[in-house]
Amino acid sequence: MKILLMEDVKGLGKKGEIHEVKDGYAQNFLIAKNKAKHATNEVINKYKADERKKAEKEALEMAERKQLVKTLEAITLKITKKVGANGSLFGAITKEEILEALEKSHPLSLDKKHLELKAPIKSTGIYEIEIKLGQGISGILKVNVIAE
């Protein structure tokens, strides 16, 4: 019986491959546990169409992420904070404060897990914060910390 694997099966093959297996193995194990489907033309065509849609969706998401990084790299975010007599900030600037300032000044939303602060920001100046959006897409957001 010809089957289309719907997930990886150890010792048989990977997802999307078509294999010829014994009827009992196909019916009683692979198809019963939704690891495979009977490989008819209809099933194969539907699987290929689903994979194309999935690839198109991923490509669209990648393009959106790249556009977001370009937009963020063009921004210099300004954050004002109270400073002490020695010029250092009262407390440190956190990822949450950076995101809050970004949302107030621009209609962009990020998650704090996307920001990479190498060290806490405790003094005034311009800082470069790395933004990692996954799948190798990253950029730099400039933050200008100004004394209040």
Secondary structure, 3 states (H helix, E strand, C coil): CEEEECCCECCCECCCCEEECCHHHHHHHHHCCCCEEECCHHHHHHHHHHHHHHHHHHHHHHHHHHHHHHHHHCCEEEEEECECCCCEEEEEECHHHHHHHHHHHCCCCCCHHHEECCCCEEECEEEEEEEEEECCEEEEEEEEEEEC
